[in-house]
Each structure stands twice: as C-alpha cells, then as structure tokens.
Amino acid sequence: MKIIIAGAGDVGFHLAKLLSYESQDTYIIDFDGEKLNYINNHLDVITKKGDATSIKLLNEIGIDSADLLLAVTDSQNTNFTISVIGKALGAKKTIARIKNQEFLKNDHINFEEYGVDFMISPEELAADEIKMLLNQSSFNDTVAFENGLFNVMGTSLTYKSPLVDLTVKEAKEKFSTVDFITIAIKREGIAQTIIPRGDSVYKVKDQVYFSVPKHSIDKLYPIVGQEHIKIKNVMILGGSSIGTKTTRNLCKENYKVKLIEKNKEKANTLAEELNHALIIQGDGRDIELLEEENIREMDAFIAVTGDSETNIMSCLVAKSKGVKKTVALVENMDYINISQTIGIDTLINKKLIAASNIFKHIRKGEILALANLHNIDAEVFEFEVQPGAKVTEKPIRELRFPREAVFGGIIRDGQAHMSFGDFQIQSGDKAIVFCLPEAISIVEELFN
C-alpha cells in the first residue's frame, strides 16, 4: 500500500511511526527540514522537503499510484487544498485533518465531490473521548464499539480487587455470572504487554483491560474493586475548542459544568455561547480561585488548556482536594504512559486519538473501528467478517490465531456474544480483536 502523508507534525509523525513497523510504502512531506531529518534517523519512511500543494512535487513522488493521501498539517485550509489536488492527480482516497467542526455535520455540501473523502477533527474526537471517560468514571481508559454494545475498559487493580492473585481461569470460574474477557495486562517493570492466558495471574497495580458487553458493565465494578462514581459536578479548565465542545457535550447530558478561562474577552464570548454552563474568568492555576469555586465539591476536573504542564499540575491539585476523576490533555506523547504513576486518572493526547482514527483506513479487511489504548502499544480492532474469510472456517479454538492477539467479543444481529473457544464466527459478524503490532498482519489475513 502506497501512503503519502502531508505534514510531519505530531499526527503525521505518529502515523509514519505506526506505518514504519509494517513495511508500508510511506512518503512524508513537510517544509521543515529539521523534522524530516529526525524522521529519517528514526523511521523507515521516505521524506520529501517541500510544499505538499505543489503539483510538481506530488507528481514526482507518484501521487497517481497512491492508495491513500493523508493531509494532516496544522492548517485546515492547506489540508483541504492538498486533498483536492491529490485526488485530481489520481490518489485513490484522501483524508483531511480539520478544525471547523461544522464540516463534519453539514447536510449541504458533499465534500467527496471536491476530492475530500474523509475529514477528521482531533478536537472533536478528544471531546467525545472525555465524555466517554466520565460516563465510565471508575475506569481510566474506555473504548465503545457499536454504541456501547461492547466496551474495552481499563483500570489499575488495587488490594480491594478480588481478582488479585487469581489466575484468569480461576477468575472466570469464580465470577461465572459476569460476562467479561481479559484482553491485556500491563505490569510494572515489564515493557511487553501481557496477552493473558488461562494461567496468567492478576497482580496489584496491574493495568488490566477488559472487553465487556453493555449488560455486564455494572457487574464488573466490584470485581475490579471499584465503585461506580456518580459524576454530576464538573469543572473544566480552558476554553479551547476541546473545552468548549466538552462543555456542550456534558451540558446536553445534564452535567453541571463550570468552565474557567483566563482570557477575559474569550470568557465573555463563551458565556454568551454556553448559556447552560457557568463561565468563570480567571487563572485556573490559582488555588485560591479553585477553592472559591468549590473545587472540593466537584466530581470531575478536566484540564484542556494549551499548556500540558498546567493541565497536569492543576489535575494534581484537584486530586489533592478530593476530586474523584481527573483528565488532563497533554501534547507530549511521552507523558501518556505516566498518568497513573503521577496520580492523574487519565492523560489524553488529541493527536494520538486522531492518528488512531485515521489508521483504520490503512488496515486490510473491513475494519469498522480502531483504537489505541493509552498505556499500551497495541490496537483494538472491530472487523466486519466477510464471506469466505478464514476466521469462519473453524471454531475459535481451532483457528491458528496468534498468541499476540485475542478476541474480545462478537456482535451478531445487534447482540453481544462472548468469543470463547467453541464459538463459530460467521459472515456478517462484527469481531472485536486486541492485537500487538507483531501479530497485526496475521490477524488481517485471517479476516480476508
């Protein structure tokens, strides 16, 4: 597959990094020679310095044979231009990163007619993820498939969890009335993600990921030693596009929201736009201000300013004041893996979320959804099973399924099914699969 990436920023770099693991024919274009030199030294991709809107440059790298053109620069207008030109020159599929969320919800313009096949807004995706995290507030990572029919949910085990010191097999026998599959364990001091087997043992401080059908979510809380936290009062720091969108999302679901914005003019504008939320003009780093605004009464604190360090520090302050759930937006990808270590429930990165959303267009097979979990270098897929696919030939236990992957569940005719060994997958099913990078190509072939 030939893929051209326009933009060597965080989104472009992360996509190139994922693609470099898989020997895809990948090109990345940017004006910034320093960024391209860094990529050349770290990734197995082809770099080209220049303007991705240049017809000459695009022709030089063979745009007419490109399977996918990803326009992910920081400029929305540039991304549109690149996509339109690339499509006209022969690119099979184009994806543009945008900021204007109206484009995603318009019924008046068919952007495909102009050469933009798909659009993606990192800010919109981040806001949606924050809402999901609050809905499942006792878990620090959550991904919903088919509107929540199946859910992948992650949490850190404490001494309160009755799973501790049990094997996976013992846990299934002890909690046989609860439908769940343990799909991954991240353990302190071990770099490699553990794909659990029957004899794998749960340990204190393990970050464990479960695949759970909707009807079993409430039953999972006591098993992991958590109580379902009722989130009602939410404080948001930062009137960014993510903060604004998150506020709108939460107000629609009757959360009580306070939003703190430092800039006076912006705060006034937000007060007019967000009439169901309380907008406070002030510096969210001011502990006295947070106390005045009753931070101790908040159930959740969400920091989405443009400064990662401010977001992290303010969440730590909120946690020290007794706030049950904290979410911080960070720009630095290196921060993602340290959230539980430093005491914040969840760190999110909008560019990582965007890259994951784009990546499903790169995968083989009929992929309906794809997600990266925050603390694990792996992916969760939702495949639509095609007629004649190899996974339909035998029951799951007889498939030559790689040890570095595991089924998380099957959706058939709108019903959730547990994917245990005797289950026979059929054409038309939707399969949830957790997969480490080294097994992705094998899994994709099984679904072809």
N, C-alpha and C positions, 0 to 999 in steps of 0.2 A: 504494500500500500504506500503510495507517494503522498506525503503530507507536507504542506507549506504553512509555516507559522509566521505571521507578520506581527512583530513585537517581541522583544527579548526582556520584557519586564518580568515580574513575579509569576503572572499567569503563563506567559509564554515559556519561561524557563522551566516551570514545574511540568508543563505539558511535554516539553522537549526531554526532560529528565525521565518521565514515565515511558516515553516512546523509545528512548535510547536503550532501555532494558530489553527491548523486543525486536531489535534489528529492523525497525521500520525505516523506509527511505524518507528521512526527515530533513527539511530545509528550514532555517530560521533567518528572517530578515530584520535588520534594525539599523538605524543611523549610528548608534553608539558602539564604536569600535572596542571600547573597554569591556562592555558587557559581552560582546561577541568573543573576545579573546578569552574571557572567563569560561564561557560555554565551550569553546574549543578545547580548553585544558581539562574540562571535567566531563564532557558528554560526547558520545559518538554520533554527532549530527553534522550536517553541512551548514555553515554560516555564510551569509552574504550581506555585506555592508551596503546600505543604500536605502532608497525610498521605495516602499512596497506598493506605492501607487504608480510607479514607473512601469509603463507598458514594456519598454525595452528590457528592464531588469526581470520582470515576470516571464517574459518570453525566453530570456537567457537561461532561466532555471527550469524551463519546461512546464509552464503553467497549464498547457493544453493536455498534459498527461497526469495532472494532479487529481487524486481521488478526493482530497479534502483541503480546503483553504481556511485557515483559522486566523481571523483578523482580531487580535487581542491587544492592540496598542492602548495607551491611556486616553486616546482621543476617539470619541464616538463617531464624529464625522469622518475621520480618517478610516475607521473600520468599515463604515458604510461604503466609502469610495473604493477601498481595496476589494471588498466583496463584489461590488457591481462590476468593476473592471475585470477581476479574476474570473467571474462567471462568464462574462462576454468572451474572454480569451480561452475558455474551454475547461475550467475547473468543474469537476462533477458536482461537488457540494461545497457550500460556503457557510461559515458561521461567524457572526459579528458580535463582539462584546459592546454593549450599550449601557448608557446611564439613564436615559429617559424611559421610565417605566410605562409611560403611556403607549409606547410602541408595542409592548407585549400584550396589551389588552384592547387594541383597536379593531373595529369591525369594518373599517372603511378602506384601508389600504392593504393590498396583497403584496407584501414586500418580496415574495418569491418572484413575482413578475419582473422585478427590477434587479434580481440577482442575489438577494439575501435569503438563503434557505432557512436559517435558524438565527435567532437572537438570544443573547443571554445577558442578564443583568446581575453581576456579583452582589450588588446591594440588595436587590430583591430576594435573591437566594439566601443571603445571610439573615435577613429579617424573618424569612419563613423558618429558617433553622432555629432561630431564637425562640419563636413561638412554640415550636415543637418541643424544645428543651424545657420550656416552662410547663407544658402540658404533661410531661413525664418528669416531674421535677426531682425525683429522688435518684434519677439516673443521670450520669454525666455525658452520655452520648446516646443518641437515638436516631434511627432512620426508619421511616414508614414506607411500606410498599402497598400499592393498591388501596390508597386512602386509609391506611392503618390496619388493613386486614391481617397483614403480617408486619412485625416490627423487630428490628435489630436494636437491642438495648444494652448499654454498657454501664457497669458500676464497679466500684472498688470494694472488695469484701473486707468486712471488719470482723472482730471477735463475736459480734452479735449474730452473724450468719450461721445457720445450722448446716450450711454446705461445707464449712471449713473442716478439713481433714477427711472428708468423704471422697471416694472416687466418683467419677462421672456415672459409672454404672450403679453404684450404691445410691447416689442421689436420685436417679431415675426410679429406682425401686422404692425408696423411702417417700418420694413425692409423686407417686404414680397418678394422682388425680390432677396434676398440673401439667399442661402441655408446654414444654419448652425444650429447646435444643441448645446445648453449649457449643458455640461455634469457634470461640477463640479465647485464649488466656494470655495476657501479657504479665510477666512476672519480673519483679525487681531483680536486677543483676543478670538477667538473661536477655540478650539482644534479640534473639529469634522469637517470633510469635509462636506460641504453642497451639497446634491444632489438636484439640483434646480427643483422646480415645477412651475406651471404657475404663482403663486402669489409671487414667490421669487423675491427680489429686488436687482438690481446691486448697489454696493456702491463704492465710491472712495477707492482705494488701494486694492480692491478685486483682488486676483489672480484667473482669470477665465480661464477655459479650454473649448474649443470649438471643436466639431467634424465638419470638413468642407470638402466637396468634392473638388477636384482639381480645378474645374471651378469657384469656389466661393472664392478662397483664396484672390485674388486681391480686391474683393469687401468687404472683412472682415476688411481690414486695416482702412478705415475711420470710421467704426462702433466702433472699439475699440479705436479710437483716435490716431492712429499711421500712420506714413508714411512708405512706403516700402523703407528701407535703401538699397541703392546700394553699395554692398561690392565689392571692387576691390583690394585695397591695404591691405595686411595682414602682421602683424608682429607676429612671433611665438617665444616664449621664451622656450628654452630647446630642445636639440637634442636627446631626449629619443626616444624609439621606437614609442611612440604615436606622438611625434613631427615630426619624420621622415615620418611616414605614412601619417599624416595630410598634410605635405608639398607636398608629392607626389600626394595625392588626389586633392589638390587645384590647383597645377600646371597643372594637366590634364584638369582642367576646366578653365584654363587661368586666374587664380588669379595671381597677382604679390605678391610674398612671400619673406619676409626677415626672416631668422631664426638666432637667437642668441644662441650660445653655448659657455659656459665658458671654457671647456676643449679644449686646442689648438689642440692636436692630433685628438680628435673626430671631431672638427670643420673642420680640413683638410680632414678627411675621408668623411665627409658629403658633402664638396664642390665638391669632385670627384663623389659622388653618385647622388647628387641632382643638376644637371647642369642647371636646369631651375629656380632655386631659388638663391637668394643672401645669402650666409652664412657669418655671422659675428662672429668673435671670441671675446668674451668679457663677462662681468658680467652684466646681464640684470637688476640687482638691482641698477646699476649706472645710475642715472637720466641724468647725463651729456652725457653718451653714447646714451641713448634713444633719447635725444634731437638732438645729432649729426646725428642719423639715421632717423631723421624726423618723430618722433612718432606722431606729430600733423597732419601729412598728412595721417596717417593710418585710414582705415575704421574699422578695427577689430584688436584686440590684444588677443592672445591665449597664456596662460601660462601653460606649461606642464612639468615643472621641477619635480624632485623627492621630492621637499620640498613644502608642502601645504602653509605654511605661506609666502614663497617667491612668490608663484603663486598669492595668494590673494593680497598681498601688491603691486606687480607690476601691477596687473589689476587696483587697485585703483589709482595708479599713472597714468596709461594710460587713465583712465576715467577723471582724473583731467586735462589732456592735450587735452581733446576734442574727444577722440576716441569713436566712436558710439557704438561699440559692443565689450564686453569683456567676455571671457570664461576662467575660472580657474579650473585646475584639483586639486582635494583635496583627501587626503587619509582618513581623519577623517569624518565618516558618519554624525557626529553631525553638521558639517558645512553646510550640504546640504540645510537645511531649512532657512538659514540666508542670502542667496545671495542677494535678493532684499533689505533686511534691511540695508546691509552694502554698497550697491551701485554697486555691480557687477551684470551684466546681468544674467549670468548662472554659477553655480558651478556644475561640474560633478565628479562622482566617478566611476572609471573603474570597480571596484569590484561589485558595486551595479548594473551597467549595465550588467555585466557578470551574476550575480545571477538572474536577471530578464530574461535573455535569456535562462538560464538553466531551469528556473521554468516552462516554457511551457511544458516540458517533464513530469512534475509531475501532471499536471492538468488532470481532466477527460474530456471526449469529444474530438472531433477532433479540437485541437487548432493549428492554423497556426502561430500565433504570440502572444506575450505577452509583455507588457511593464509596468514598474513602472514610474510614473511621479515624478519629483524631489521633489516637495514640498508637496506631498500628500501620505498618507499611504493607497494606493489603487492600483488597477491594471486595465489595459485596455487589453481586450482580442479580438482576431479575431477567431471566431468559424466557422468551416465549418459545415453547417447544414446537419445532417444525415437523411436518410429515416426513417420516423416514430418518429422523435424527437418531444417532447411535444410542442415546440415552433411553429410547423407547424399546430397545430390543430385549432387555432383560430387567428383572427386579434390581433395585439399587444395590443390594449386597453382592450381586454377580457382575456389576459393571466394573471395569478396570478404572475406577475413579482414583485420582492421585491422592496420596496421603497429605499433601499440602493443600487440600481443598475439602469442603464439607457442605452437604446440603443443609439448608436452613428451613426448608418447608416447601410445600407445593400448593398452588392455588388452582382449583379446578371448578369451573362453573360458578365462580364467586364464593366458593367455600374453601376454608383453610384446612390443609391436611398435613399431618406430621410425616416427615420423609425418613421413616425408619427403613431397615434393610429389606423387608418384604414388600415394600411399596413399588408398584409398577407405574412408571411415568408414561403418560400418553400424549399424543399430538394435541396441541391446543392448550396444554397445561402451562402454567407460569411457575418457574422454578427459582427459588432464592438460593444462591450459592455464594459461600465465602471462600476466597481464594488468595493464596500467597502468590507473589509475582512469578515465581519459577514454575507454577502449575497453570498459569492462565492459558497458554497456547493449547495445552492438552484438554482443558475443560472446554474451550471454544470449539475444538474439533468434535468433541462428544455431542455438542448441540448443533452441529452442522449435518 
